[in-house]
Amino acid sequence: MTSHQTTQTMKPATAAKKLGVYLPATPTEFQEGVVSRNELNALQADPPQWLLDLRRDGPHPRPVVAAKLGVSIAGLARGGVTEALTTEQIDELKRELPDWLRQERATQAEVRKEAARIKEKNAARAEQPGDARS
């Protein structure tokens, strides 16, 4: 019995997400094809110029925009940002620092602080001998 390995492929949207780029900004051949796991690895290891340009200049997908601005994706939506933004647009928002961005950054900081507090509390609880929940 011989086992033959099938090539793992993914839709362009999945590959774009893994590469951290906005699919509509990618070349047509990327958007219309399928991407194998080996092709994805090659793109990550030795990115072509179009991928380098997209990662540097955008437009960036919402998760990347949110990370660059230090807010959540929901915070972007609350701030009225529903489209992909370029690096230049992101930098402009950082310079202008509108009220919604200031508020969402504060909210995100509180969320991170609370997550750290809970993590510490759970770690301390796990270290206690004789924990009844073990």
C-alpha positions in Angstrom: 0.0 0.0 0.0 1.5 3.3 -1.0 0.6 6.5 0.6 0.7 9.6 -1.6 0.7 12.9 0.0 -1.7 15.5 -1.3 -0.6 19.1 -1.4 -2.2 21.2 1.2 -3.8 24.3 -0.4 -5.7 27.3 0.9 -7.9 30.0 -0.5 -6.2 33.3 -1.2 -8.1 35.0 1.6 -6.6 32.6 4.1 -3.1 33.0 2.7 -3.5 36.8 2.8 -4.6 36.6 6.4 -1.6 34.5 7.3 0.7 36.9 5.5 -1.0 39.9 7.2 -2.0 41.7 4.0 -5.2 43.1 2.6 -6.4 40.6 -0.1 -7.9 43.2 -2.6 -4.5 44.9 -2.7 -2.6 41.7 -3.7 -1.8 40.9 -7.4 -4.6 39.4 -9.4 -2.8 36.1 -9.9 -2.6 35.8 -6.1 -6.3 36.6 -5.6 -7.5 34.2 -8.3 -5.3 31.2 -7.5 -4.9 28.8 -4.7 -1.8 28.9 -2.4 -0.1 25.7 -1.3 1.5 25.4 2.1 5.0 25.3 0.3 4.1 28.5 -1.6 3.0 30.3 1.6 6.3 29.2 3.3 8.3 30.5 0.3 6.4 33.9 0.5 7.1 34.2 4.2 10.8 33.2 3.9 11.6 35.3 0.8 8.8 37.8 0.2 8.5 39.2 -3.3 8.6 43.0 -3.8 4.7 43.3 -3.9 4.5 41.7 -0.5 7.2 43.9 1.0 5.5 46.9 -0.4 2.1 45.9 1.0 3.5 45.2 4.4 5.3 48.5 4.5 2.8 50.9 2.8 -0.6 49.1 3.0 -3.4 49.2 2.6 -3.5 47.1 5.7 -6.3 44.8 6.9 -8.2 45.8 10.0 -6.3 43.5 12.5 -3.0 45.1 11.3 -4.5 48.6 11.5 -5.8 47.9 15.0 -2.4 46.6 16.2 -0.6 49.6 14.7 -3.0 52.0 16.5 -3.0 50.1 19.7 -6.7 49.4 19.8 -9.1 46.5 19.3 -10.9 45.7 16.0 -14.1 46.6 17.8 -12.5 49.9 18.8 -11.8 50.7 15.2 -15.4 50.1 14.3 -16.6 52.3 17.2 -14.2 55.0 15.8 -15.8 54.7 12.4 -12.8 53.0 10.7 -14.3 50.2 8.7 -11.9 50.1 5.7 -8.3 49.2 5.2 -5.9 52.0 5.8 -2.5 52.8 4.4 0.5 53.3 6.6 0.3 57.0 5.8 -3.3 57.2 7.0 -2.4 55.3 10.2 0.5 57.7 10.8 -1.9 60.7 10.3 -4.4 59.3 12.8 -1.5 58.8 15.3 -0.5 62.5 14.8 -4.0 63.9 15.0 -5.0 61.6 17.9 -8.7 62.0 17.7 -10.8 61.6 20.8 -12.1 58.2 19.8 -8.5 56.9 19.4 -7.4 58.3 22.7 -10.5 56.7 24.4 -10.0 53.3 22.6 -6.3 53.2 23.6 -7.2 53.9 27.2 -9.8 51.1 27.0 -7.3 48.7 25.5 -4.8 49.6 28.2 -7.4 48.7 30.9 -8.2 45.5 29.2 -4.5 44.5 29.1 -4.1 45.5 32.8 -7.1 43.4 33.8 -5.9 40.4 31.8 -2.5 40.6 33.5 -4.1 40.8 36.9 -6.2 37.7 36.2 -3.2 35.9 34.9 -1.2 36.7 38.0 -4.2 35.7 40.2 -4.5 32.3 38.4 -0.8 31.7 38.6 -0.8 32.4 42.4 -3.8 30.1 42.8 -2.0 27.3 40.9 1.0 27.6 43.1 -0.9 27.1 46.3 -0.7 23.5 47.6 -3.9 21.6 48.2 -6.0 23.5 45.8 -9.5 22.0 46.1 -10.1 22.4 42.4 -7.2 20.2 41.2 
